[in-house]
Amino acid sequence: MAVCVAVIAKENYPLYIRSVPSQSELKFHYTVHTSLDVVEEKISTAGKAMAEQRELYLGLLYPTEDYKVYGYVTNSKVKFVIVVDSSNTSLRDNEIRSMFRKLHNSFTDVMCNPFYNPGDPIQSRAFDSMVSAMMVQSS
Amino acid sequence: MESLTLSDVEQKYYSDLFIYCDVDNTKKVASNGKVLDLFRAAQLSNDVVLQITELCGATRLGHFGRSQFYIALKLIAIAQSGLPLRVESLNSVKDLPLPRFVMGKNEQEARHAAMYPDTENQGPYSSVIPRPPGRVQPKKVSTHEVIQPCVPTVDPQPDTTSPVVSPHQSPPTSPHTWRKHKRQASGGAVEQQPAVARAVWPPFREAQSGPVTGDGLWSAHSPPPVQESWVSFTDTPPSSTLPAMHPSSAQESTTVRTVASAATTNEIQRQASGYDDPWKITEEQRQYYINQFKTIQSDLTGFIPGSAAKEFFTKSKLPILELSHIWELSDFDKDGALTLDEFCAAFHLVVARKNGYDLPEKLPESLMPKLIDLDDSAGVPEPAPEVGFSGSPVEVTPNKSPSMPSLNQNWPELNQSNEDTAIVHPVPIRMTPSKIHMQEMELKRTGSDHAHPTSPLMPKPPELSEEKKLAATIKFPGTTVGDGYSSSDSFASDQEPISSAVTRQRSHSGTSPEGLKAVAPPPPPPRPHASHSRSSSLDMNRNFTTVPAGAQQQAGVVAFPPAVPPRPLATQTSVPHGHRSVDGDGLPAHASTSPQQMPEQPNFADFSQFQAFAVEQPADDGEKQQESVQVEKCADATGTMRAVKSEAQPEERTTATVNSAKGSTPLAPPPKPVRRRLKSEDELRPDMEDHPQKSGVVASVLATQPSIPRSVGKDKKAIQASIRRNKETNTVLARLNSELQQQLKDLLEERISLEVQLEQLRPFSHL
């Protein structure tokens, strides 16, 4: 259901970004970039007292007329951003959460790979296939 | 380029060759390396090959396109047939035999050459046939191994291990066999090649014995092209696997033979088996891997940490990306460490990749670590290769890690549970309670109605409607006005509704078969019902519920006392008493007069009956009192209507009491109670009836009066007496007249007020 999936590193540079329609990739890139501000805001306010478990799922970051942007942050400040098309039947919150969960798991697998240097772009085929599965579901 | 016409056989053959050479699957360009090797396999001298290349135009283009390739093949055929190489001869030469290639050897040699870019490998091909020098020996061995399958030995043993042996022989050779199988399975025209190759086999068979000795040489050669860390690796496998060559090659032959001769389906299957086989780790290989594992981790049941594995596999000089992919495939449980099985799988994948195999997307089944609990078939080679490949992804997922499946299972469950919880929307059902309430009320009402069978239907519908309206206050906003009116009335003052209920009781009782007139008819049934019904329905029901039908009156009585009507209280207190006295007095008088009245005024018959009824009922006075009080209450509850009625009634009673108090003549009381009843009747009935009643009353009054004697004698006294009587009668009549007029006024006012109220309520009733 996702139109665009992005993984942003702690330093706010993209580790992985992929969109469905290749023609408007720039638009999605821009959207993801702007959503980072919202993510930062959310994690800064929520994570004041780090003793308390901060919610990883950030929820709807902001909606636009065409799509909605959801965010998710790991404990290592790696951010996942999913852009969903609004024209689709509004996805349930649980579905979005499950998508983020899958993303997180695949990302963990990538991280566990000793041949992967943190900070490198993610080139894992398994990760790609998982993201494709998530995006193929959409239009 | 020169146009090229190919026969069908040629076309097919060339296309198959092109596919074979199309390593990169470009469908357009045949890799130079393969093409060159292929050409060399044509047993042509290098010069000829170069010439052909030049002629076909590949030199110009720099690559072998399909057309160039076809041309080259044709030229090879020409050259092999001994004809001079001429471009013109491409199309002119007829019945040209197909170019012959010693494919097996060529393939392996080509593979070998590709893997190890040694110029040495590009030695003259002719050396292949005789016992090759040491270097070539491994090739020969491999070729021999491959060619063996072409030997027409019929051993239909789908031994999957046969091709495996080739890898065992030396990892580099494994792809050769694989390629060969693939190639042979891909084209039907390949059959020709085995025939061609057959001729070459015998010599190779002879050379077969050579391989044993060649191993050492081969192994000696393996180090140079391989990294240091791999030296040890490559050393052991060849030496260990060669002995197994014979059976393996024989089996391979059977496998391939079956491929060549079998139908396409079988070919595909064999082809698939050929795919699957390379992934199988033989014991020798496995032993080697284990040894390697020990170098890193002495404990075979332990893990190799990711970092150590990374260092080890980095030595293979494979790209990091491919190593990363290999790791993804091999690390089954995604724990960042390699068990022995995982390590072996990873190692095997590295070897395969080194030899040119493309890394699979999913871990092949034969490489899957044997997980006892999850998958029994893991690691067991399956004859169905597709299943092996297709099954691997399926198995990989569950076998990925013991924790993963559980995690995966948890999420859908959570989703479902969340979805379920999200779906639930409590829908408040207001209908039922009110409906039930209504039903109850109806039942009670019916019960009450049964208790008062004579109750007219009028009160019933109003009651029902009232209850419904009350229920509608919750449900139906349409009828809220009336409901609100009634409900507010009922809820605001329970007393009044109760009183009205009691009055209704009265009315019910009053409207017994005797007629519409109540004993002490305070509120006329129709109007008070109109007002009381709405407000008192609930209370009526309450009364009915709380008290059985028989005790309704008592309940009414019980409910009655708390209600204290404000206005007519003073009068009420006096009125009832007076009324009682009047009634008491009037009863016999009325009874006496009633017979007189009865014939004259049929209306009074009712009164007499009422009187009798009232007398019969011991609680009449109390009822009357209650009724009067109820009237007051009703007046208060319903507002003007009741107030008017109560006013009318107390006024009536006051008049009655006045009349009774005056008590002048027995005539007065009788007519007064009669009048009261008349008045009550009037209230009950339309006003039109009043006049005739009053006239009747007057007539009765007049009739009661003894006729004035007109006797002259004894006239004076009689006359005086009569005059006196007349005067009294006159006064009485005058008084009566005034009273009646007053009553008329009151009734008119009441009528007006009722009409006003009716109109006020009409819009609400319409809703």
Interface residues (C-beta under 8 A of the other chain):
Chain A: R92 N94 E95 S98 R101 N105 T108 D109 C112 N113 P114 F115 Y116 Q123 S124 R125 A126 S129
Chain B: G306 S307 A309 K310 F313 I320 L321 L323 S324 H325 W327 E328 D331 K334 D335 G336 E361 M404 L407 W411 P412 L414 N415 N418 E419 A422
